[in-house]
Amino acid sequence: MNEEPNVLITAFIKPNMEGHVVKALHDLPEFPGFTIDRIRGQGRGRGAGGQFHATEYNFSYQEHLQMQIVCREAISGEICSRIARAAWTGSKGDGIIFTQVVKNFLRIRTDGKQGGAPE
């Protein structure tokens, strides 16, 4: 088990900014790898007061990509900054980034067999 604290970074970015963000991550001296999924959702709402009223036939979703990265806590700030700079358009709905502490982290390839996995 890894003794250094790990962090899960989750970023919701606009799909058209994917290339910029991936390039920024690849430029890191210690590239951590990531997963990416297409997601849909709604932000804080529309119009004055931020209210949105969905009807049975009117659902307005924004398309985003969800990137998830598990990395050492020491480099998480730099990764978040790079994602934010690379994904920025200045428009409403650019996305969000948040982090969570990872309590356990195991690599199946290296740690699985040690845990008594079948041969």
N, C-alpha and C positions, 0 to 999 in steps of 0.2 A: 504494500500500500504506500502511496506517495505521502511524504510527511509535509511537504510544502503546501500551504492552503491553495485550493483551486477555486475558480469562479466560473459560473455559467453566464455568458453574455448572450442576451437575446436582443436582436435588432429587427424592427419592422421597417423596411425600406421600400421605396417605389421601385417597381420592376425595371424601369428604364435606367436606374442607377446601379444595377447589378454589376456591370462591367467595371465601373469606377471603383466600387467597393472591393471587388475581388482583386483588382490591381493593387489597391492600397494595402490589402492584407498580404499579398504576395511580396510586396516591397519590404515587409517586416524582416528584420534579421532572424527572428525566431517565429516562423510561420506555424500557427497552431492547428490549422485545418478547421473545417466548418461543415455544417449541414445546412441545407436550404430547402424551404417548402413554399409553395404558393398558398396564400391565405386571403380571406375576405373579412371585412369588418367595418365597423362604423366608429368614427372618432367621437369627439364631444358633441357633435350635433351641427345644425345649420342655423343660419340667421341670427338675429339679435336674441340674446339670452341662451343660445345654444340648444334650442329645442328641436327635436325631430319626431314627427308622428308617423309611424309606419301604418299602412293600411294592409288589407288582405292581399292586395295585388301590387303594392308599391314598396319595394324594398330597395334601398339605395346603399350599395356596398362599395367600398373602395378595395381595389386589388393591391396587395402588398406582397413582398417576399419576407419570410421569417428566416433569419440567419441565427444559428446557435453555435457558439464557440465555447469550449471548455479550455481554460488556460490557467497559467500560474497567476496568482493574485498580483504579483509584482508587475506584470505587463498588461494587466486588464485595462488600466487607465489609458495607456497608449493605444491599445486596440480600439477602445470606445471612441477616442478622439479621432482616430483615422477613419473609422466608419462614419462618424458624424460629418467630418469635413468632405469625405468622398460622396456621401449621399445627399448633401445639402443642395437644394434648388432654390430655396427662399420662398417656396410656395406653401400654402396651407396643406397639411397632410404629408409633409416630408417624412414623418415616421417618428419612432421612439427607440430608445436603447435603455435597457435595464440590466442589472446584474443580480445574481443570487449566489450564495455560498454553496459550494459542492462539498457535502460531507464525506462521500466516498467516491473514489475513482479507481477503476480497475480496467486494464486492457485484457480483453478476453484471450487474445493470442498468447500473451506472456503470463497472465495470472490464472487462466482457466485450468490448465493442467495441474498446477500446484495445488488447486483446491479440491483435488480428487476427481476430476472429470474423467470419464471413460477414455481409454486409449484406443 
